[in-house]
Amino acid sequence: SHDANAEFHRIIIECDRKHRPQALMGQLQGQVHRARLLWPSTRPRLEETWKEHAELVTALRARDPDQAEQVMRMHLEKARASTLDRMLPVTR
């Protein structure tokens, strides 16, 4: 659900020891939430999102910053591409 997704992101943001990004991330999450309301994710994308979240948790638990960064970058890119595809569908 979107509530569980928002809670996951809130927890990740709060775990960051650098407090400066928290305000920025909070603002960004607000924008992402609005986009999700206007252009909801598809079920396959939601299932993929949960797998990406699980991979991120695994990397964080392993204290593997390189893997966590790689997973996070991939997650953000897939989320960006998916959102743009829903906002600007290609007509054929």
PyMOL CGO cylinders between C-alpha atoms (Angstrom):
from pymol import cmd
from pymol.cgo import CYLINDER

trace = [
    CYLINDER, 0.00, 0.00, 0.00, 1.01, 3.61, -0.38, 0.3, 1, 1, 1, 1, 1, 1,
    CYLINDER, 1.01, 3.61, -0.38, 0.90, 4.11, 3.40, 0.3, 1, 1, 1, 1, 1, 1,
    CYLINDER, 0.90, 4.11, 3.40, 3.39, 1.30, 3.97, 0.3, 1, 1, 1, 1, 1, 1,
    CYLINDER, 3.39, 1.30, 3.97, 5.59, 2.69, 1.21, 0.3, 1, 1, 1, 1, 1, 1,
    CYLINDER, 5.59, 2.69, 1.21, 5.55, 6.16, 2.78, 0.3, 1, 1, 1, 1, 1, 1,
    CYLINDER, 5.55, 6.16, 2.78, 6.37, 4.67, 6.19, 0.3, 1, 1, 1, 1, 1, 1,
    CYLINDER, 6.37, 4.67, 6.19, 9.30, 2.72, 4.70, 0.3, 1, 1, 1, 1, 1, 1,
    CYLINDER, 9.30, 2.72, 4.70, 10.74, 5.92, 3.20, 0.3, 1, 1, 1, 1, 1, 1,
    CYLINDER, 10.74, 5.92, 3.20, 10.18, 7.86, 6.44, 0.3, 1, 1, 1, 1, 1, 1,
    CYLINDER, 10.18, 7.86, 6.44, 12.13, 5.24, 8.41, 0.3, 1, 1, 1, 1, 1, 1,
    CYLINDER, 12.13, 5.24, 8.41, 15.01, 5.24, 5.91, 0.3, 1, 1, 1, 1, 1, 1,
    CYLINDER, 15.01, 5.24, 5.91, 15.20, 9.05, 6.00, 0.3, 1, 1, 1, 1, 1, 1,
    CYLINDER, 15.20, 9.05, 6.00, 15.15, 9.12, 9.81, 0.3, 1, 1, 1, 1, 1, 1,
    CYLINDER, 15.15, 9.12, 9.81, 18.00, 6.62, 9.99, 0.3, 1, 1, 1, 1, 1, 1,
    CYLINDER, 18.00, 6.62, 9.99, 20.27, 9.04, 8.15, 0.3, 1, 1, 1, 1, 1, 1,
    CYLINDER, 20.27, 9.04, 8.15, 22.59, 10.63, 10.70, 0.3, 1, 1, 1, 1, 1, 1,
    CYLINDER, 22.59, 10.63, 10.70, 22.93, 13.74, 8.54, 0.3, 1, 1, 1, 1, 1, 1,
    CYLINDER, 22.93, 13.74, 8.54, 19.91, 15.84, 9.43, 0.3, 1, 1, 1, 1, 1, 1,
    CYLINDER, 19.91, 15.84, 9.43, 20.20, 18.33, 6.58, 0.3, 1, 1, 1, 1, 1, 1,
    CYLINDER, 20.20, 18.33, 6.58, 18.81, 15.95, 3.94, 0.3, 1, 1, 1, 1, 1, 1,
    CYLINDER, 18.81, 15.95, 3.94, 15.79, 15.07, 6.08, 0.3, 1, 1, 1, 1, 1, 1,
    CYLINDER, 15.79, 15.07, 6.08, 13.93, 18.30, 5.32, 0.3, 1, 1, 1, 1, 1, 1,
    CYLINDER, 13.93, 18.30, 5.32, 14.75, 18.05, 1.64, 0.3, 1, 1, 1, 1, 1, 1,
    CYLINDER, 14.75, 18.05, 1.64, 13.70, 14.40, 1.53, 0.3, 1, 1, 1, 1, 1, 1,
    CYLINDER, 13.70, 14.40, 1.53, 10.46, 15.25, 3.31, 0.3, 1, 1, 1, 1, 1, 1,
    CYLINDER, 10.46, 15.25, 3.31, 9.67, 17.86, 0.66, 0.3, 1, 1, 1, 1, 1, 1,
    CYLINDER, 9.67, 17.86, 0.66, 10.60, 15.46, -2.11, 0.3, 1, 1, 1, 1, 1, 1,
    CYLINDER, 10.60, 15.46, -2.11, 8.38, 12.74, -0.61, 0.3, 1, 1, 1, 1, 1, 1,
    CYLINDER, 8.38, 12.74, -0.61, 5.49, 15.23, -0.69, 0.3, 1, 1, 1, 1, 1, 1,
    CYLINDER, 5.49, 15.23, -0.69, 6.01, 15.78, -4.40, 0.3, 1, 1, 1, 1, 1, 1,
    CYLINDER, 6.01, 15.78, -4.40, 6.30, 12.05, -5.03, 0.3, 1, 1, 1, 1, 1, 1,
    CYLINDER, 6.30, 12.05, -5.03, 3.08, 11.45, -3.09, 0.3, 1, 1, 1, 1, 1, 1,
    CYLINDER, 3.08, 11.45, -3.09, 1.23, 13.97, -5.26, 0.3, 1, 1, 1, 1, 1, 1,
    CYLINDER, 1.23, 13.97, -5.26, 2.53, 12.32, -8.43, 0.3, 1, 1, 1, 1, 1, 1,
    CYLINDER, 2.53, 12.32, -8.43, 1.39, 8.92, -7.14, 0.3, 1, 1, 1, 1, 1, 1,
    CYLINDER, 1.39, 8.92, -7.14, -2.11, 10.24, -6.54, 0.3, 1, 1, 1, 1, 1, 1,
    CYLINDER, -2.11, 10.24, -6.54, -2.32, 11.63, -10.07, 0.3, 1, 1, 1, 1, 1, 1,
    CYLINDER, -2.32, 11.63, -10.07, -0.54, 8.74, -11.82, 0.3, 1, 1, 1, 1, 1, 1,
    CYLINDER, -0.54, 8.74, -11.82, -0.85, 5.60, -9.64, 0.3, 1, 1, 1, 1, 1, 1,
    CYLINDER, -0.85, 5.60, -9.64, 1.66, 2.80, -9.97, 0.3, 1, 1, 1, 1, 1, 1,
    CYLINDER, 1.66, 2.80, -9.97, 0.74, -0.38, -11.72, 0.3, 1, 1, 1, 1, 1, 1,
    CYLINDER, 0.74, -0.38, -11.72, 0.60, -3.62, -9.72, 0.3, 1, 1, 1, 1, 1, 1,
    CYLINDER, 0.60, -3.62, -9.72, 3.76, -5.00, -11.42, 0.3, 1, 1, 1, 1, 1, 1,
    CYLINDER, 3.76, -5.00, -11.42, 5.65, -1.81, -10.52, 0.3, 1, 1, 1, 1, 1, 1,
    CYLINDER, 5.65, -1.81, -10.52, 4.44, -2.00, -6.91, 0.3, 1, 1, 1, 1, 1, 1,
    CYLINDER, 4.44, -2.00, -6.91, 5.63, -5.60, -6.66, 0.3, 1, 1, 1, 1, 1, 1,
    CYLINDER, 5.63, -5.60, -6.66, 8.99, -4.58, -8.13, 0.3, 1, 1, 1, 1, 1, 1,
    CYLINDER, 8.99, -4.58, -8.13, 9.18, -1.69, -5.66, 0.3, 1, 1, 1, 1, 1, 1,
    CYLINDER, 9.18, -1.69, -5.66, 8.78, -4.03, -2.68, 0.3, 1, 1, 1, 1, 1, 1,
    CYLINDER, 8.78, -4.03, -2.68, 11.57, -6.25, -4.03, 0.3, 1, 1, 1, 1, 1, 1,
    CYLINDER, 11.57, -6.25, -4.03, 13.81, -3.19, -4.38, 0.3, 1, 1, 1, 1, 1, 1,
    CYLINDER, 13.81, -3.19, -4.38, 12.99, -2.14, -0.82, 0.3, 1, 1, 1, 1, 1, 1,
    CYLINDER, 12.99, -2.14, -0.82, 13.88, -5.63, 0.41, 0.3, 1, 1, 1, 1, 1, 1,
    CYLINDER, 13.88, -5.63, 0.41, 17.21, -5.46, -1.45, 0.3, 1, 1, 1, 1, 1, 1,
    CYLINDER, 17.21, -5.46, -1.45, 17.92, -2.10, 0.17, 0.3, 1, 1, 1, 1, 1, 1,
    CYLINDER, 17.92, -2.10, 0.17, 17.14, -3.45, 3.65, 0.3, 1, 1, 1, 1, 1, 1,
    CYLINDER, 17.14, -3.45, 3.65, 19.43, -6.42, 2.99, 0.3, 1, 1, 1, 1, 1, 1,
    CYLINDER, 19.43, -6.42, 2.99, 22.29, -4.10, 1.99, 0.3, 1, 1, 1, 1, 1, 1,
    CYLINDER, 22.29, -4.10, 1.99, 21.70, -1.86, 5.01, 0.3, 1, 1, 1, 1, 1, 1,
    CYLINDER, 21.70, -1.86, 5.01, 21.63, -4.82, 7.40, 0.3, 1, 1, 1, 1, 1, 1,
    CYLINDER, 21.63, -4.82, 7.40, 24.87, -6.08, 5.86, 0.3, 1, 1, 1, 1, 1, 1,
    CYLINDER, 24.87, -6.08, 5.86, 26.33, -2.60, 6.40, 0.3, 1, 1, 1, 1, 1, 1,
    CYLINDER, 26.33, -2.60, 6.40, 27.31, -2.57, 2.73, 0.3, 1, 1, 1, 1, 1, 1,
    CYLINDER, 27.31, -2.57, 2.73, 27.17, 1.09, 1.68, 0.3, 1, 1, 1, 1, 1, 1,
    CYLINDER, 27.17, 1.09, 1.68, 28.28, 0.40, -1.89, 0.3, 1, 1, 1, 1, 1, 1,
    CYLINDER, 28.28, 0.40, -1.89, 25.51, -2.15, -2.42, 0.3, 1, 1, 1, 1, 1, 1,
    CYLINDER, 25.51, -2.15, -2.42, 22.97, 0.10, -0.68, 0.3, 1, 1, 1, 1, 1, 1,
    CYLINDER, 22.97, 0.10, -0.68, 23.92, 2.98, -2.96, 0.3, 1, 1, 1, 1, 1, 1,
    CYLINDER, 23.92, 2.98, -2.96, 23.71, 0.80, -6.05, 0.3, 1, 1, 1, 1, 1, 1,
    CYLINDER, 23.71, 0.80, -6.05, 20.28, -0.54, -5.06, 0.3, 1, 1, 1, 1, 1, 1,
    CYLINDER, 20.28, -0.54, -5.06, 19.03, 2.95, -4.18, 0.3, 1, 1, 1, 1, 1, 1,
    CYLINDER, 19.03, 2.95, -4.18, 20.21, 4.44, -7.47, 0.3, 1, 1, 1, 1, 1, 1,
    CYLINDER, 20.21, 4.44, -7.47, 18.55, 1.61, -9.40, 0.3, 1, 1, 1, 1, 1, 1,
    CYLINDER, 18.55, 1.61, -9.40, 15.33, 2.06, -7.40, 0.3, 1, 1, 1, 1, 1, 1,
    CYLINDER, 15.33, 2.06, -7.40, 15.24, 5.80, -8.02, 0.3, 1, 1, 1, 1, 1, 1,
    CYLINDER, 15.24, 5.80, -8.02, 15.89, 5.38, -11.74, 0.3, 1, 1, 1, 1, 1, 1,
    CYLINDER, 15.89, 5.38, -11.74, 13.18, 2.74, -12.13, 0.3, 1, 1, 1, 1, 1, 1,
    CYLINDER, 13.18, 2.74, -12.13, 10.72, 4.87, -10.13, 0.3, 1, 1, 1, 1, 1, 1,
    CYLINDER, 10.72, 4.87, -10.13, 11.54, 7.92, -12.26, 0.3, 1, 1, 1, 1, 1, 1,
    CYLINDER, 11.54, 7.92, -12.26, 11.15, 6.03, -15.53, 0.3, 1, 1, 1, 1, 1, 1,
    CYLINDER, 11.15, 6.03, -15.53, 7.92, 4.37, -14.39, 0.3, 1, 1, 1, 1, 1, 1,
    CYLINDER, 7.92, 4.37, -14.39, 6.41, 7.68, -13.30, 0.3, 1, 1, 1, 1, 1, 1,
    CYLINDER, 6.41, 7.68, -13.30, 7.36, 9.41, -16.53, 0.3, 1, 1, 1, 1, 1, 1,
    CYLINDER, 7.36, 9.41, -16.53, 5.90, 6.53, -18.52, 0.3, 1, 1, 1, 1, 1, 1,
    CYLINDER, 5.90, 6.53, -18.52, 2.58, 6.97, -16.71, 0.3, 1, 1, 1, 1, 1, 1,
    CYLINDER, 2.58, 6.97, -16.71, 2.66, 10.77, -17.03, 0.3, 1, 1, 1, 1, 1, 1,
    CYLINDER, 2.66, 10.77, -17.03, 3.69, 10.85, -20.66, 0.3, 1, 1, 1, 1, 1, 1,
    CYLINDER, 3.69, 10.85, -20.66, 2.53, 7.60, -22.26, 0.3, 1, 1, 1, 1, 1, 1,
    CYLINDER, 2.53, 7.60, -22.26, 3.79, 6.88, -25.73, 0.3, 1, 1, 1, 1, 1, 1,
    CYLINDER, 3.79, 6.88, -25.73, 0.96, 6.49, -28.18, 0.3, 1, 1, 1, 1, 1, 1,
    CYLINDER, 0.96, 6.49, -28.18, 1.42, 4.19, -31.12, 0.3, 1, 1, 1, 1, 1, 1,
]
cmd.load_cgo(trace, "trace")
